[in-house]
Amino acid sequence: MCKLKRMADAGVKKYKTVFGGVILTVALGACAANSASSERDVLPNAFQDAGGTADAFPSSYFGEYLAGREALREQDAAVALDYFENALRQQKDDSILLGIALQAALAKGDIQRAIALAPEVVKGEGDNSSAYLVLAIDALSRKDFTLAEENLAKTENTGFNVLLKPLLMAWIKLGQGKTDAAIAELDALDKYNGFDALKQYQAALLADVSMDRARADAQYAKSLAGPSGRAVRLVQSYGAYLDRTGRRDEVRALFEDYLDKYPLSPTIQIEMEDLEAGRPLEPIVSSPLDGAAEALYSAASIIGQERAVGVAATYIYFALLLEPDFPMARVLLAETAEDRDKWQEALDLYSDINPQSPYGKNAQIRAAWATYKLGRMDEAKSRLEAVASEYPDDIESLVVLADVSRDAKDWAQAARDYGRAIDRLPTFEERHWSLFYARGIAYEQSKQWPLAEADLLKSLELRPDHPQVLNYLAYSWVDRNENLETAKDMLIKAVSLRPRDGFIVDSLGWLYYRLGEYQNAVIQLEKAVSLEAADPTITDHLADAYWRVGRREEARYQWQRALWLDPADDQVPLITEKLKNGLKDDIKAQN
């Protein structure tokens, strides 16, 4: 039985904000110039005559174009751009080729090349929102707010533009000295759900930069009272604003309250150190360009949650064009690289972040993880040990060190390193449940059950009724044929908390099976298979239950399907034997 799938996430693995995908043209503004059903989607203009058929052109040109498209599909934007550039040298005015070259430049993060291509792209027909957005960003970077407004106005109000366009237009208006108009631009966000926090935050920044103290006081108060009140960027910005306006006592109270709730925040910890040392607090945003960069960063964070990593990355590149010294943006960009499995790119980006910045320690830890993913485990561990030595009271580097061993299936070492992290804790708080959970799993996988059981019970003590912990401990008891009635209560509770988690439902079904309640087992295991149809272990469990209730042909089919689903190597002979001979009454079910 592969228990690790029930592990889900121990809470010690870093969560990220952005996810996969690199094709930008549609997403940047729902602005694809071409129709998916058209032959003109497949071939550039140069390959078509009036009837839509291909003309004769040098094979090298056609080959460059096709190779570029394939490279884009493979998410290798740099190679794709090279191919399209070669094709453009032969057909420089082809509008479709120009458009896809712009797409590749944006995916690569080559904003200067995108800026060079955009004026040519907008000469073509169709929706050229991507190109106009590039031109608007370029104009912003040169503080040409009038031209920026003109180009941004030409983008369509579709796709992610419904979020980004009002944000950028607000900062453009502020750059023109129109504070009321700037804040009014944000009202466009009211048409959509989920943007209230962002609107309040941006309105506070606009009022702050405009030096309208009364309005800034009111906007910050509104933001802090609303859904954005827990955002570290808002707290940091408000703290700097209070500091600039002579209210240091209020800054201290603000930061202390935040650290009470989020004691591990490196940003506010460093802000507090500056406050204690009497150093002035630097504002997050001090100009319309800074504000536009912050808006792009915020938009990237939000749309990354919609699994649009390519668009998120492009917005970050735009932000860095406007504000090159923006470490949080570089961190987010590195995370997009991680989510695309671009580990060398991620390592390079993390390495560019100043180790002394508020994000330096985290960047060093993530750089070590990227090093591990590049196949250099010893180097990764050395990096993490160095961070652990530099920060003797910190546990993050040790947790990731344990994660490295866990990922490499070195469970005994993972348990030791989680233990080192736990040993650094002066007291155990609710948020530490995941450390005991992770170490408990490592102990269980390394056949140290008494230690595993103690850690899993400790995890439940810190976080009662957590469904993952309930499931793992109860399933382990079922596997060991121990504490079955207690395990039953725990699994029923876990299923009630996570009714659509197929692994937890499977655990309850397997418990019924072990108790000999085969009809109940079938009910739960059928449900589990419907939720996790591709899991071989759950399918094997259902087959066993079918056999016990006399549904022999269905059992054999499910055993065969379990083999098709690529089970663990040690399970293959067990399932094969059951497929051949069935289950014997005197044989306990295989796990």
Wavefront OBJ file of the C-alpha trace (Angstrom):
o trace
v 0.000 0.000 0.000
v 1.446 3.362 -0.995
v 0.703 5.488 2.063
v 2.589 8.440 0.685
v -0.324 9.398 -1.511
v -2.292 9.878 1.685
v 0.384 12.173 2.924
v -0.901 14.929 0.628
v 1.392 17.593 2.041
v 2.895 17.686 5.492
v 2.694 21.437 5.578
v 6.470 21.749 5.482
v 6.718 21.936 1.727
v 6.731 25.484 0.384
v 3.540 26.585 -1.283
v 3.831 28.618 -4.415
v 1.721 31.167 -6.076
v 1.982 30.425 -9.758
v 1.391 27.447 -11.979
v 1.942 26.002 -15.462
v 1.573 27.272 -19.039
v 3.438 29.597 -21.380
v 1.145 30.488 -24.266
v 0.496 34.194 -23.824
v -1.322 35.695 -26.773
v -4.854 34.810 -25.739
v -4.322 35.151 -22.013
v -2.693 38.554 -22.019
v -5.860 40.093 -23.273
v -7.966 37.428 -24.904
v -6.344 38.842 -27.955
v -5.490 35.988 -30.289
v -5.291 37.369 -33.777
v -6.129 34.020 -35.311
v -8.925 31.477 -35.205
v -8.093 27.940 -34.173
v -10.135 26.549 -37.046
v -8.421 28.617 -39.727
v -5.611 27.484 -41.985
v -4.048 30.865 -41.219
v -3.479 29.606 -37.697
v -1.216 26.949 -39.105
v 0.729 28.892 -41.690
v 1.998 32.481 -41.743
v 0.682 34.794 -44.438
v 3.735 34.233 -46.586
v 2.743 30.590 -47.127
v -0.761 31.382 -48.388
v -2.126 32.698 -51.624
v -5.545 34.279 -52.033
v -7.142 30.866 -51.814
v -5.410 29.921 -48.584
v -2.972 27.470 -50.178
v 0.770 27.369 -49.678
v 3.099 29.136 -52.070
v 6.589 27.873 -52.760
v 9.121 29.378 -50.360
v 12.539 28.199 -49.320
v 12.205 25.128 -47.097
v 14.463 26.730 -44.521
v 11.871 29.452 -43.865
v 9.053 26.986 -43.457
v 11.260 24.782 -41.288
v 12.211 27.693 -39.008
v 8.563 28.558 -38.489
v 7.482 24.988 -37.724
v 10.470 24.421 -35.463
v 9.593 27.601 -33.575
v 6.016 26.475 -33.024
v 7.227 23.103 -31.767
v 9.667 24.798 -29.390
v 6.817 26.917 -28.015
v 4.759 23.794 -27.453
v 7.724 22.354 -25.594
v 7.865 25.549 -23.477
v 11.320 26.460 -24.766
v 10.644 30.092 -25.580
v 14.286 31.033 -26.105
v 14.741 28.454 -28.838
v 11.365 29.342 -30.330
v 12.291 33.012 -30.554
v 15.546 32.147 -32.341
v 13.632 30.175 -34.961
v 11.072 32.931 -35.484
v 13.808 35.537 -35.754
v 15.439 33.463 -38.491
v 12.128 33.242 -40.318
v 11.539 36.994 -39.962
v 14.846 37.697 -41.674
v 13.252 36.225 -44.788
v 9.695 37.541 -44.339
v 9.918 40.514 -42.009
v 6.414 41.872 -42.727
v 4.407 38.701 -42.091
v 1.841 39.729 -39.470
v 1.191 36.250 -38.096
v 4.887 35.516 -37.835
v 5.429 38.845 -36.085
v 2.642 38.040 -33.639
v 4.002 34.633 -32.711
v 7.520 36.063 -32.402
v 6.127 38.622 -29.946
v 4.503 35.766 -28.039
v 7.850 33.949 -27.856
v 9.685 37.090 -26.737
v 7.196 37.604 -23.910
v 7.381 33.963 -22.875
v 11.172 34.206 -22.786
v 11.046 37.433 -20.796
v 12.907 39.354 -23.509
v 10.938 42.539 -22.999
v 13.298 44.687 -25.067
v 12.758 42.415 -28.075
v 9.014 42.488 -27.438
v 9.167 46.304 -27.405
v 10.951 46.233 -30.771
v 8.390 43.845 -32.286
v 5.234 45.500 -30.921
v 5.125 48.514 -33.340
v 5.252 46.092 -36.265
v 2.612 43.822 -34.790
v 0.074 46.641 -34.328
v 0.243 47.375 -38.067
v -1.575 44.108 -38.657
v -5.295 43.448 -38.474
v -7.157 41.931 -35.575
v -6.916 42.274 -31.826
v -3.374 43.356 -30.983
v -3.931 43.833 -27.255
v -0.678 42.111 -26.325
v 1.351 44.451 -28.497
v -0.471 47.554 -27.249
v 0.121 46.437 -23.658
v 3.835 46.119 -24.391
v 3.843 49.612 -25.894
v 2.007 50.983 -22.866
v 4.554 49.464 -20.505
v 7.386 50.869 -22.611
v 5.853 54.348 -22.521
v 5.368 54.046 -18.751
v 9.015 53.136 -18.297
v 9.916 56.395 -20.059
v 7.353 58.349 -17.988
v 5.409 59.208 -21.120
v 2.051 58.945 -19.391
v 0.073 60.341 -22.315
v 1.398 57.728 -24.746
v 0.989 55.031 -22.120
v -2.681 55.955 -21.743
v -3.225 55.941 -25.510
v -1.742 52.477 -25.945
v -3.394 50.960 -22.878
v -6.766 52.274 -24.029
v -6.377 50.214 -27.229
v -6.243 46.936 -25.340
v -9.475 44.958 -25.140
v -11.415 44.702 -21.876
v -11.204 40.923 -21.917
v -9.119 38.165 -20.389
v -6.735 39.253 -17.657
v -6.977 42.813 -18.912
v -10.116 43.224 -16.814
v -7.782 43.079 -13.817
v -4.621 44.726 -15.110
v -6.023 47.542 -17.222
v -7.740 49.479 -14.382
v -4.676 49.078 -12.169
v -2.241 50.426 -14.740
v -4.606 53.173 -15.873
v -4.898 54.360 -12.274
v -1.145 54.856 -11.984
v -0.982 56.474 -15.391
v -3.628 58.969 -14.282
v -1.655 59.653 -11.116
v 1.411 60.257 -13.248
v -0.626 62.907 -15.039
v -1.427 64.521 -11.682
v -5.074 63.372 -11.646
v -5.517 61.790 -8.215
v -9.331 61.686 -8.227
v -9.378 60.160 -11.706
v -6.704 57.658 -10.664
v -8.708 56.317 -7.747
v -11.883 56.339 -9.845
v -10.226 54.007 -12.378
v -10.203 51.290 -9.721
v -14.010 51.260 -9.686
v -13.856 49.081 -12.805
v -12.748 46.236 -10.532
v -16.135 46.322 -8.797
v -17.647 44.466 -11.748
v -15.852 41.283 -10.729
v -15.762 39.195 -7.576
v -12.590 38.784 -5.581
v -10.815 42.063 -6.287
v -11.946 44.036 -3.228
v -8.721 43.551 -1.274
v -6.558 44.524 -4.230
v -8.665 47.598 -4.933
v -8.433 48.817 -1.342
v -4.675 48.252 -1.236
v -4.050 50.067 -4.503
v -6.312 52.957 -3.483
v -4.292 53.368 -0.283
v -1.032 53.414 -2.244
v -2.406 55.968 -4.706
v -3.465 58.277 -1.871
v -0.103 57.797 -0.151
v 1.968 58.660 -3.241
v -0.275 61.647 -4.001
v 0.636 62.981 -0.512
v -3.016 63.482 0.368
v -2.720 62.612 4.055
v -6.415 62.734 4.897
v -7.295 60.463 2.012
v -4.341 58.158 2.714
v -5.360 57.820 6.371
v -8.874 56.913 5.339
v -7.820 54.467 2.601
v -5.262 52.685 4.769
v -7.799 52.373 7.592
v -10.328 50.910 5.166
v -7.770 48.489 3.742
v -6.629 47.256 7.133
v -10.214 46.664 8.202
v -11.016 44.777 5.006
v -9.925 41.481 3.406
v -6.465 42.861 2.582
v -5.710 43.605 6.254
v -3.515 40.510 6.638
v -1.392 41.254 3.557
v 2.234 41.850 4.501
v 2.719 44.383 1.689
v -0.126 46.497 3.060
v 1.222 46.346 6.623
v 4.723 47.187 5.413
v 3.475 50.105 3.314
v 1.248 51.478 6.063
v 4.101 51.219 8.547
v 6.365 53.269 6.291
v 3.569 55.799 5.786
v 3.047 56.181 9.542
v 6.799 56.561 9.993
v 7.013 59.328 7.388
v 4.129 61.157 9.039
v 5.702 61.075 12.528
v 3.692 58.272 14.136
v 6.349 55.773 15.195
v 4.405 54.529 18.210
v 1.600 53.468 15.900
v 4.120 51.712 13.655
v 5.375 49.663 16.594
v 1.852 48.644 17.593
v 1.033 47.737 13.976
v 4.115 45.548 13.555
v 3.828 43.899 16.968
v 0.223 42.966 16.268
v 1.193 41.490 12.910
v 4.082 39.494 14.390
v 1.807 38.130 17.090
v -0.292 36.612 14.314
v 2.523 35.783 11.873
v 5.742 35.438 13.895
v 7.769 34.042 10.998
v 7.287 37.014 8.675
v 10.834 37.968 7.569
v 9.615 41.235 6.044
v 8.064 42.628 9.214
v 10.873 41.242 11.365
v 13.393 43.300 9.389
v 11.088 46.323 9.397
v 10.909 46.025 13.186
v 14.702 45.849 13.407
v 14.952 49.087 11.382
v 12.364 50.671 13.638
v 14.238 49.659 16.798
v 17.499 51.018 15.355
v 15.901 54.363 14.562
v 16.323 53.938 10.820
v 13.624 55.419 8.550
v 11.300 52.886 6.955
v 11.473 52.840 3.176
v 8.146 53.110 1.327
v 7.128 50.295 -0.991
v 5.862 52.791 -3.546
v 7.069 56.361 -3.963
v 6.226 57.165 -7.603
v 3.729 56.256 -10.334
v 6.308 53.885 -11.856
v 6.768 52.110 -8.538
v 3.000 51.924 -8.201
v 2.565 50.433 -11.660
v 5.271 47.874 -10.856
v 3.483 46.992 -7.609
v 0.210 46.657 -9.526
v 1.853 44.280 -12.005
v 3.328 42.258 -9.167
v -0.059 42.040 -7.412
v -1.774 41.038 -10.652
v 0.848 38.356 -11.277
v 0.293 36.950 -7.783
v -3.458 36.756 -8.358
v -3.514 35.312 -11.862
v -0.832 32.819 -10.914
v -3.492 31.236 -8.727
v -5.479 30.690 -11.926
v -2.682 28.450 -13.258
v -1.516 31.057 -15.778
v 2.214 30.915 -15.126
v 3.173 32.407 -18.482
v 1.082 35.521 -18.037
v 2.209 35.873 -14.426
v 5.854 35.680 -15.485
v 5.331 38.267 -18.211
v 3.731 40.702 -15.780
v 6.703 40.269 -13.463
v 9.106 41.022 -16.308
v 7.069 44.169 -16.978
v 7.313 45.084 -13.279
v 11.094 44.627 -13.316
v 11.354 46.900 -16.342
v 9.636 49.629 -14.321
v 11.411 48.846 -11.033
v 14.604 46.786 -11.475
v 15.309 46.685 -7.727
v 12.249 44.634 -6.776
v 13.365 41.484 -4.907
v 9.858 40.167 -4.216
v 9.152 40.229 -7.930
v 12.323 38.234 -8.560
v 11.233 35.704 -5.949
v 7.862 35.317 -7.642
v 9.553 35.000 -11.025
v 11.792 32.263 -9.647
v 8.716 30.472 -8.343
v 7.183 30.528 -11.824
v 10.368 28.905 -13.088
v 10.064 26.214 -10.411
v 6.503 25.483 -11.439
v 7.660 24.996 -15.024
v 10.496 22.718 -13.836
v 13.019 25.273 -15.092
v 15.364 24.612 -12.211
v 18.472 26.284 -13.604
v 16.470 29.418 -14.340
v 15.061 29.332 -10.817
v 18.521 28.866 -9.329
v 19.884 31.824 -11.307
v 17.018 34.052 -10.196
v 17.296 33.108 -6.529
v 21.048 33.627 -6.677
v 20.517 37.202 -7.889
v 18.670 38.159 -4.707
v 20.740 39.963 -2.085
v 21.247 37.568 0.861
v 20.901 40.531 3.235
v 17.467 41.512 1.950
v 14.305 40.413 3.806
v 13.969 37.683 1.176
v 17.615 36.622 1.182
v 17.335 33.655 3.538
v 14.325 32.224 1.737
v 16.088 32.745 -1.607
v 19.118 30.798 -0.363
v 16.874 27.953 0.806
v 14.973 27.817 -2.465
v 18.254 27.996 -4.391
v 19.376 24.914 -2.476
v 16.157 23.104 -3.406
v 16.682 24.039 -7.066
v 20.232 22.697 -6.811
v 18.842 19.410 -5.528
v 16.342 19.241 -8.389
v 19.252 19.724 -10.785
v 20.711 16.482 -9.435
v 23.323 17.963 -7.108
v 22.164 16.601 -3.767
v 25.428 16.966 -1.856
v 25.757 20.604 -2.909
v 22.133 21.252 -1.965
v 22.640 19.771 1.484
v 25.801 21.827 1.983
v 23.919 24.992 1.070
v 21.164 24.174 3.529
v 23.601 23.327 6.315
v 25.286 26.695 5.740
v 21.972 28.521 6.110
v 21.163 26.484 9.225
v 24.504 27.532 10.732
v 23.999 31.181 9.823
v 20.535 31.232 11.413
v 20.846 28.987 14.510
v 17.352 29.744 15.784
v 15.634 29.169 12.461
v 14.063 25.878 11.352
v 13.234 26.489 7.673
v 16.558 25.339 6.248
v 16.435 22.155 8.332
v 12.879 21.428 7.225
v 13.896 21.725 3.575
v 16.986 19.604 4.311
v 14.605 16.942 5.597
v 12.402 17.432 2.540
v 15.410 16.671 0.322
v 15.923 13.339 2.077
v 12.194 12.639 2.017
v 12.045 13.319 -1.724
v 15.005 10.979 -2.204
v 13.207 8.306 -0.088
v 15.955 8.398 2.539
v 13.396 8.182 5.307
v 15.737 7.626 8.235
v 17.765 10.727 7.388
v 14.568 12.711 6.806
v 13.397 11.763 10.297
v 16.707 12.884 11.788
v 16.602 16.253 10.047
v 12.978 16.903 10.967
v 14.094 16.085 14.512
v 16.844 18.709 14.318
v 14.221 21.280 13.307
v 11.920 20.221 16.139
v 14.793 20.427 18.627
v 15.209 24.115 17.807
v 11.680 24.951 18.886
v 11.488 26.437 22.410
v 7.803 25.533 22.654
v 5.347 23.617 20.487
v 2.463 25.581 18.966
v -0.472 24.562 16.811
v 1.354 25.523 13.622
v 4.047 22.938 14.386
v 1.642 20.027 13.832
v 3.021 19.520 10.333
v 6.572 18.919 11.592
v 5.473 16.052 13.816
v 3.267 14.750 11.013
v 6.182 14.788 8.543
v 8.582 13.158 10.999
v 5.925 10.592 11.920
v 5.612 9.606 8.272
v 9.398 9.398 7.944
v 9.572 7.165 11.032
v 6.764 4.946 9.736
v 8.364 4.594 6.314
v 11.703 3.697 7.944
v 10.007 0.973 10.035
v 10.214 2.805 13.370
v 6.569 2.445 14.306
v 6.613 3.338 18.028
v 8.323 6.652 17.209
v 5.968 7.227 14.271
v 2.882 6.592 16.380
v 4.087 9.010 19.068
v 4.688 11.781 16.519
v 1.341 11.291 14.791
v -0.429 11.438 18.147
v 1.522 14.604 18.996
v 0.475 16.111 15.686
v -3.168 15.407 16.551
v -2.650 16.912 19.977
v -1.473 20.147 18.370
v -4.089 20.088 15.598
v -7.046 17.964 16.680
v -9.190 16.419 13.956
v -6.870 17.336 11.092
v -8.112 14.980 8.337
v -4.670 14.146 6.925
v -3.302 13.153 10.309
v -6.473 11.270 11.274
v -6.240 9.369 8.014
v -2.557 8.485 8.195
v -2.620 7.334 11.807
v -5.881 5.435 11.467
v -4.804 3.783 8.222
v -1.531 2.732 9.846
v -3.484 1.133 12.690
v -5.689 -0.660 10.177
v -2.600 -1.941 8.364
v -1.262 -3.234 11.683
v -4.667 -4.599 12.757
v -4.526 -2.432 15.888
v -7.034 -0.105 17.549
v -9.599 -0.823 14.857
v -12.604 0.694 16.601
v -10.698 3.908 17.366
v -9.407 3.944 13.787
v -12.988 3.547 12.564
v -14.149 6.611 14.498
v -11.168 8.598 13.245
v -11.726 7.667 9.598
v -15.443 8.428 9.733
v -14.475 11.839 11.112
v -11.825 12.328 8.410
v -14.277 11.427 5.634
v -16.836 13.850 7.054
v -14.191 16.601 6.861
v -12.882 15.622 3.403
v -15.688 13.729 1.669
v -14.145 14.152 -1.769
v -10.675 12.944 -0.857
v -10.493 9.540 -2.509
v -7.537 8.378 -0.431
v -9.290 9.088 2.842
v -12.481 7.392 1.611
v -10.351 4.405 0.574
v -8.927 4.197 4.072
v -12.425 3.926 5.525
v -13.348 1.291 2.957
v -10.224 -0.690 3.750
v -11.029 -0.505 7.449
v -14.469 -2.016 6.788
v -12.749 -4.714 4.767
v -10.416 -5.552 7.637
v -13.403 -5.694 9.991
v -15.130 -8.138 7.628
v -17.887 -5.651 6.781
v -17.518 -6.334 3.064
v -20.723 -4.688 1.843
v -19.807 -1.457 3.589
v -16.292 -1.827 2.184
v -17.676 -2.054 -1.372
v -19.774 1.086 -0.899
v -16.823 3.138 0.291
v -14.280 1.693 -2.139
v -16.528 2.258 -5.145
v -16.796 5.865 -4.040
v -13.014 6.060 -3.604
v -12.401 4.695 -7.107
v -14.819 7.244 -8.543
v -12.739 9.975 -6.872
v -9.299 8.524 -7.692
v -9.873 6.390 -10.767
v -6.183 6.192 -11.700
v -4.845 4.914 -8.375
v -3.814 1.230 -8.560
v -3.959 0.593 -4.813
v -7.521 1.821 -4.415
v -8.522 -0.223 -7.466
v -6.857 -3.305 -5.957
v -8.760 -2.750 -2.714
v -12.070 -2.569 -4.583
v -11.237 -5.805 -6.389
v -10.576 -7.558 -3.074
v -13.901 -6.317 -1.710
v -15.773 -7.425 -4.851
v -14.289 -10.905 -4.462
v -15.415 -11.163 -0.853
v -19.037 -10.299 -1.739
v -19.101 -12.824 -4.607
v -18.680 -10.408 -7.529
v -15.827 -12.467 -8.970
v -15.775 -11.257 -12.587
v -15.830 -7.616 -11.480
v -13.013 -8.405 -9.061
v -10.846 -9.895 -11.812
v -11.511 -6.900 -14.039
v -10.457 -4.486 -11.274
v -7.290 -6.499 -10.541
v -6.438 -6.349 -14.236
v -7.108 -2.616 -14.255
v -4.879 -2.186 -11.199
v -2.027 -3.786 -13.169
v -2.678 -1.443 -16.074
v -2.389 1.511 -13.676
v 1.293 0.763 -12.956
v 1.330 -0.279 -9.277
v 4.467 -0.372 -7.119
v 6.904 -3.131 -8.059
v 6.287 -5.117 -4.892
v 2.531 -5.111 -5.539
v 2.693 -6.539 -9.067
v 3.235 -10.224 -8.119
v 0.588 -10.008 -5.383
v -2.036 -8.602 -7.748
v -1.015 -11.042 -10.486
v -1.481 -13.963 -8.114
v -4.959 -12.740 -7.133
v -5.884 -12.262 -10.790
v -4.852 -15.859 -11.473
v -6.197 -17.647 -8.406
v -8.468 -15.200 -6.585
v -8.514 -14.804 -2.803
v -8.560 -17.803 -0.506
v -10.642 -17.667 2.640
v -7.650 -18.373 4.828
v -5.503 -15.622 3.283
v -5.596 -12.132 4.744
v -6.110 -9.374 2.254
v -2.918 -8.045 0.784
v -2.230 -4.362 1.358
l 1 2 3 4 5 6 7 8 9 10 11 12 13 14 15 16 17 18 19 20 21 22 23 24 25 26 27 28 29 30 31 32 33 34 35 36 37 38 39 40 41 42 43 44 45 46 47 48 49 50 51 52 53 54 55 56 57 58 59 60 61 62 63 64 65 66 67 68 69 70 71 72 73 74 75 76 77 78 79 80 81 82 83 84 85 86 87 88 89 90 91 92 93 94 95 96 97 98 99 100 101 102 103 104 105 106 107 108 109 110 111 112 113 114 115 116 117 118 119 120 121 122 123 124 125 126 127 128 129 130 131 132 133 134 135 136 137 138 139 140 141 142 143 144 145 146 147 148 149 150 151 152 153 154 155 156 157 158 159 160 161 162 163 164 165 166 167 168 169 170 171 172 173 174 175 176 177 178 179 180 181 182 183 184 185 186 187 188 189 190 191 192 193 194 195 196 197 198 199 200 201 202 203 204 205 206 207 208 209 210 211 212 213 214 215 216 217 218 219 220 221 222 223 224 225 226 227 228 229 230 231 232 233 234 235 236 237 238 239 240 241 242 243 244 245 246 247 248 249 250 251 252 253 254 255 256 257 258 259 260 261 262 263 264 265 266 267 268 269 270 271 272 273 274 275 276 277 278 279 280 281 282 283 284 285 286 287 288 289 290 291 292 293 294 295 296 297 298 299 300 301 302 303 304 305 306 307 308 309 310 311 312 313 314 315 316 317 318 319 320 321 322 323 324 325 326 327 328 329 330 331 332 333 334 335 336 337 338 339 340 341 342 343 344 345 346 347 348 349 350 351 352 353 354 355 356 357 358 359 360 361 362 363 364 365 366 367 368 369 370 371 372 373 374 375 376 377 378 379 380 381 382 383 384 385 386 387 388 389 390 391 392 393 394 395 396 397 398 399 400 401 402 403 404 405 406 407 408 409 410 411 412 413 414 415 416 417 418 419 420 421 422 423 424 425 426 427 428 429 430 431 432 433 434 435 436 437 438 439 440 441 442 443 444 445 446 447 448 449 450 451 452 453 454 455 456 457 458 459 460 461 462 463 464 465 466 467 468 469 470 471 472 473 474 475 476 477 478 479 480 481 482 483 484 485 486 487 488 489 490 491 492 493 494 495 496 497 498 499 500 501 502 503 504 505 506 507 508 509 510 511 512 513 514 515 516 517 518 519 520 521 522 523 524 525 526 527 528 529 530 531 532 533 534 535 536 537 538 539 540 541 542 543 544 545 546 547 548 549 550 551 552 553 554 555 556 557 558 559 560 561 562 563 564 565 566 567 568 569 570 571 572 573 574 575 576 577 578 579 580 581 582 583 584 585 586 587 588 589 590 591
